Amino acid sequence: MKESGTGLRYQILVKGKGHKAHTGQIAKIRYSVELFSGKKIYSGTKLFKIGYGGVENGLEEGILLLKTGEEARFILPSHLAYGLSGDGNKVPPHTPLIYYVKLLELK
């Protein structure tokens, strides 16, 4: 895996041939999220505007590394996920996350 300057670890699993993601675009992704124990905690599809919050900082950073059609694995350290407080549901405080993502579409 490669590591960004913020500590995000990422690996492109399937190469894509589409356009590269940019801030301001609306991304549609299919994702699953796991804890390091291997327990899957979330999955589904999601739409969000890149660079405008609403998702974890590490997910936004990772999406900017992808082209449409690419699949990747991201390891978000806790400071790029839910940090000190967790998400109040399935993610405990100080917890890193593993994201499996496919960038389906950019608008």
LUMTI-999947 format. One record per residue (C-alpha): x, y, z; residue number from 1. Coordinates in steps of 0.2 Angstrom, whole numbers, m for minus. Layout:
NODE     xx     yy     zz  num
NODE      X      Y      Z  NUM
...
***
This chain:
NODE     xx     yy     zz  num
NODE      0      0      0    1
NODE      5     18     m3    2
NODE      4     31     11    3
NODE     m1     50      8    4
NODE      6     64     18    5
NODE     m9     64     30    6
NODE     m7     45     34    7
NODE    m20     38     23    8
NODE    m15     22     16    9
NODE    m22     17     m1   10
NODE    m21      3    m14   11
NODE    m29      3    m31   12
NODE    m37    m14    m33   13
NODE    m44    m12    m51   14
NODE    m39      1    m63   15
NODE    m52     12    m71   16
NODE    m52     21    m88   17
NODE    m63     35    m83   18
NODE    m60     53    m78   19
NODE    m50     58    m63   20
NODE    m60     64    m48   21
NODE    m59     83    m44   22
NODE    m65     94    m29   23
NODE    m82    101    m33   24
NODE    m88     86    m42   25
NODE   m102     74    m36   26
NODE    m95     57    m33   27
NODE   m106     41    m33   28
NODE    m98     27    m24   29
NODE   m101      9    m19   30
NODE    m92      5     m2   31
NODE    m90     m6     13   32
NODE    m82     m1     29   33
NODE    m74    m13     41   34
NODE    m65    m12     58   35
NODE    m48    m20     59   36
NODE    m56    m35     68   37
NODE    m64    m39     51   38
NODE    m81    m34     56   39
NODE    m91    m26     42   40
NODE   m100    m11     49   41
NODE   m107     m1     35   42
NODE   m110     m4     16   43
NODE   m120      3      2   44
NODE   m119     17    m11   45
NODE   m117     35     m7   46
NODE   m117     52    m16   47
NODE   m107     67    m10   48
NODE    m99     83    m16   49
NODE    m80     81    m15   50
NODE    m72     94     m4   51
NODE    m87    100      5   52
NODE    m88     88     20   53
NODE   m102     76     24   54
NODE    m90     61     23   55
NODE    m74     57     32   56
NODE    m59     67     28   57
NODE    m49     51     23   58
NODE    m63     46     11   59
NODE    m63     62      2   60
NODE    m44     62      1   61
NODE    m45     44     m6   62
NODE    m58     48    m19   63
NODE    m47     62    m26   64
NODE    m34     48    m30   65
NODE    m47     38    m41   66
NODE    m53     38    m59   67
NODE    m71     33    m63   68
NODE    m72     14    m63   69
NODE    m58     11    m51   70
NODE    m59      1    m35   71
NODE    m48      4    m20   72
NODE    m44     m1     m2   73
NODE    m41     14     10   74
NODE    m35     13     28   75
NODE    m41     28     37   76
NODE    m32     32     53   77
NODE    m44     38     66   78
NODE    m39     56     64   79
NODE    m46     55     45   80
NODE    m61     44     51   81
NODE    m71     49     66   82
NODE    m57     54     78   83
NODE    m59     56     96   84
NODE    m78     53     98   85
NODE    m81     39     85   86
NODE    m98     40     76   87
NODE   m109     37     91   88
NODE   m115     21     83   89
NODE   m104      7     76   90
NODE    m87     16     76   91
NODE    m78     17     94   92
NODE    m67     32     98   93
NODE    m49     32     91   94
NODE    m54     19     78   95
NODE    m45     17     61   96
NODE    m57     11     47   97
NODE    m54      0     31   98
NODE    m64      6     16   99
NODE    m67     m4      0  100
NODE    m73      8    m13  101
NODE    m78      8    m31  102
NODE    m80     25    m39  103
NODE    m96     23    m50  104
NODE    m99     40    m57  105
NODE    m93     58    m57  106
NODE   m105     73    m61  107
***
